[in-house]
Amino acid sequence: MLSPKITLDMGIEQRFQSANKINNKKTTNIRSIPTYSVGSTYSIDSDTALSISASLGGSSAAPDNIFSFNIWQKF
């Protein structure tokens, strides 16, 4: 059970890459690039929060994985 101090974020993104030409040479075909993300934030107090997230996706030719950890502080 989530409390007011914890948030859960989830997302799905779909991108498309069109074919490219460089110096009259075709470099890629049309690609579908799905990305899935999940993260959570915990509020320590009214001024400080910890956040962790992961994003996984990309095509087989260009995989993309991002993991992050953040500490948020209000001034």
Phi, psi and omega per residue, in radians:
M1 nan 2.277 3.133
L2 -1.477 2.571 3.113
S3 -1.917 3.003 3.095
P4 -1.080 -0.265 -3.137
K5 -1.539 -0.177 -3.072
I6 -2.132 2.320 3.015
T7 -2.079 2.642 3.089
L8 -2.185 2.200 -3.121
D9 -2.096 2.346 3.104
M10 -2.407 2.536 -3.137
G11 -2.703 2.748 3.079
I12 -2.324 2.354 3.137
E13 -2.304 2.454 3.110
Q14 -2.173 2.132 3.111
R15 -2.138 2.714 3.101
F16 -2.190 2.401 3.097
Q17 -2.002 2.205 -3.129
S18 -1.524 2.914 3.121
A19 -1.128 2.568 -3.141
N20 -2.117 2.697 3.016
K21 -2.253 2.272 3.056
I22 -2.239 2.141 -3.092
N23 0.944 0.764 3.135
N24 1.083 0.368 3.076
K25 -2.049 2.205 3.119
K26 -1.248 2.187 -3.057
T27 -1.787 -0.502 -3.115
T28 -2.531 2.800 2.986
N29 -1.704 3.069 3.070
I30 -1.184 2.321 -3.121
R31 -2.228 2.536 2.993
S32 -1.755 2.243 -3.058
I33 -2.144 1.694 3.090
P34 -1.487 2.583 3.087
T35 -2.397 2.346 3.121
Y36 -2.071 2.406 -3.128
S37 -2.375 2.633 3.095
V38 -2.589 2.535 3.134
G39 -2.849 2.934 3.137
S40 -2.592 2.560 3.089
T41 -2.230 2.379 3.101
Y42 -2.094 2.176 3.106
S43 -1.513 1.995 3.110
I44 -1.274 -0.828 3.043
D45 -2.621 -2.955 -3.066
S46 -1.201 -0.262 -3.108
D47 -1.975 -0.192 -3.018
T48 -2.298 2.408 3.108
A49 -2.511 2.621 3.047
L50 -1.965 2.391 -3.116
S51 -2.324 2.419 3.063
I52 -2.336 2.422 -3.133
S53 -2.643 2.786 3.104
A54 -2.469 2.475 3.085
S55 -2.325 2.188 -3.090
L56 -2.221 2.379 3.098
G57 2.946 -2.689 -3.103
G58 1.689 3.001 3.101
S59 -1.598 3.020 3.128
S60 -1.153 -0.448 3.121
A61 -1.404 -0.387 -3.113
A62 -2.566 1.301 3.125
P63 -1.146 2.614 -3.074
D64 -2.407 2.039 3.122
N65 -2.296 2.246 -3.139
I66 -2.304 2.239 3.038
F67 -2.124 2.374 -3.133
S68 -2.470 2.634 3.073
F69 -2.343 2.184 -3.079
N70 -2.261 2.537 2.983
I71 -2.019 2.089 -3.113
W72 -1.775 2.324 3.130
Q73 -2.353 2.159 3.067
K74 -1.373 2.526 3.080
F75 -1.922 nan nan
